[in-house]
Amino acid sequence: MLLRNEFTQFMARCNQAERLYVANPLGNSIEVLDEKTGAPLASIPLGAGNSLIRLAADYPKNNRLNALVQTASGTQLFVIQDGMTK
């Protein structure tokens, strides 16, 4: 489920796992937070020189996070399997 606000492209939410995924442009990563406490759970690196364009959660069907990323070779879709889903 994608959040609906001005930061839509940089955040995604998984109701089932109670996870919030937030882009961290300074760290060139996606931060995984506990939705209830805000505690950091993980950091997913995007790779040197890559930048996030958009995030979308693919839950509950596939337990994946889809990240559209600009790389040196063009725009690519990173599909990240969530191993932390409850």
Steps between C-alpha positions, in 0.01 A plus 500: 500500500646831395462799731303787350677829568773719360763238593320211328789412276742473793298293748314170490309316770424137576194462721547126550857525625459842665800631309565843354757537222655846468754628249824634646663702220797602716574136584410381148274239657148400601440493874263242648317625809262341746171676427386512864821612669698660218799286599742423217496133400725489194669706232490389136789648295425616145859487382753775433386759249140373489201712600146405591216616276202328661400236759199268503415216737364178348318354802346270611518300180875490444665653812720717279609858474537639149750784456542687174865608497704719266834333432792586271354262239145639522185452703468159665245327720645357821274234652581448869360195678391576858644231725373676811126459433321363803 
